[in-house]
Amino acid sequence: MEDVNYIKHLNAVFLQFSIDSRLNPTHISLYVALFQFWNTNFFKDEFYINREEVMSFSKIGSKSTYHRCIKELSHWSYILYTPSHNPFKGSKIKMFDFGTSTGQAMYLSRTNIETSSGQALVRINKHIQTIENYKNLNKPENLKNLSFKKFKTENKQDSTLPYQDNLKTSANKNYDEPL
């Protein structure tokens, strides 16, 4: 599988990540680490990994979290994980191609004639404001009663004085006073 396009593969898999609600940041970090090891192995069909190296690269500190996430990624068909149970050999990983091959891409949500059986998904780059965003019902009442105008005018510098000495460094100081 040497015809993997790095950018197209990552774009396709990140799109899949955005759709899949089962994933958490640890799964994504682990997948990106495995993808990097796949890249260093020249995108071979299968390659072997060392758990300590992958954990270090993906910033996973717990063995149980690592094993849970790698088994879930394998179960959810992002990778094929075959544990070796041999610390000298390493576990075998097979990465799947996410729509970057020359053949037809197969998506679970599409039918045979490339029409969708469900609602089309549209990426939204801007924040969608909901009704709750327009209302400020959760504000505490004491914040509404504060006079911010008074606070601003008290702490505002006088614009007629161009270089106001806020720290009062130019005045004669009495060094006998305690700080």
Backbone hydrogen bonds, N-H to C=O, Kabsch-Sander energy under -0.5 kcal/mol:
donor,donor_aa,acceptor,acceptor_aa,energy
6,Y,4,V,-0.7
9,H,5,N,-2.7
10,L,6,Y,-2.2
11,N,7,I,-2.7
12,A,8,K,-2.4
13,V,9,H,-2.7
14,F,10,L,-2.6
15,L,11,N,-1.8
16,Q,12,A,-2.0
17,F,13,V,-2.5
18,S,14,F,-2.1
19,I,15,L,-1.1
20,D,16,Q,-2.0
21,S,19,I,-0.7
23,L,20,D,-0.7
27,H,24,N,-0.7
28,I,24,N,-1.7
29,S,25,P,-2.5
30,L,26,T,-2.4
31,Y,27,H,-2.5
32,V,28,I,-2.5
33,A,29,S,-2.0
34,L,30,L,-2.5
35,F,31,Y,-2.7
36,Q,32,V,-2.0
37,F,33,A,-2.1
38,W,34,L,-2.4
39,N,35,F,-2.3
40,T,36,Q,-2.3
41,N,37,F,-1.2
42,F,39,N,-1.8
43,F,38,W,-2.5
44,K,41,N,-0.8
47,F,93,I,-2.1
49,I,91,S,-2.3
51,R,49,I,-0.5
54,V,50,N,-2.3
55,M,51,R,-2.8
56,S,52,E,-2.3
57,F,53,E,-2.5
58,S,54,V,-2.5
59,K,55,M,-0.6
59,K,56,S,-0.6
60,I,55,M,-2.2
61,G,59,K,-0.6
66,Y,62,S,-2.3
67,H,63,K,-2.7
68,R,64,S,-2.3
69,C,65,T,-2.6
70,I,66,Y,-2.6
71,K,67,H,-2.0
72,E,68,R,-2.2
73,L,69,C,-2.6
74,S,70,I,-1.7
75,H,71,K,-2.6
76,W,72,E,-2.4
77,S,74,S,-1.2
78,Y,73,L,-2.7
79,I,73,L,-1.1
80,L,94,K,-2.4
81,Y,79,I,-0.5
82,T,80,L,-0.5
82,T,92,K,-2.8
89,K,86,N,-1.0
90,G,86,N,-2.1
91,S,49,I,-1.2
92,K,82,T,-2.6
93,I,47,F,-3.1
94,K,80,L,-2.0
95,M,45,D,-0.5
96,F,78,Y,-1.1
99,G,97,D,-1.0
107,Y,105,A,-0.6
110,R,107,Y,-1.4
111,T,115,T,-2.2
114,E,111,T,-1.5
117,S,109,S,-1.3
125,N,123,R,-0.5
129,Q,127,H,-0.7
133,N,130,T,-0.7
134,Y,130,T,-1.1
135,K,131,I,-1.2
139,K,136,N,-0.9
143,L,140,P,-1.0
144,K,140,P,-0.9
145,N,141,E,-1.2
146,L,142,N,-0.5
148,F,146,L,-1.0
151,F,147,S,-1.4
152,K,148,F,-2.4
153,T,149,K,-2.2
154,E,150,K,-1.8
155,N,151,F,-1.6
156,K,152,K,-0.7
159,S,157,Q,-0.5
161,L,158,D,-1.0
164,Q,161,L,-0.6
166,N,164,Q,-1.3
168,K,165,D,-0.6
175,Y,173,K,-0.8
177,E,174,N,-1.2
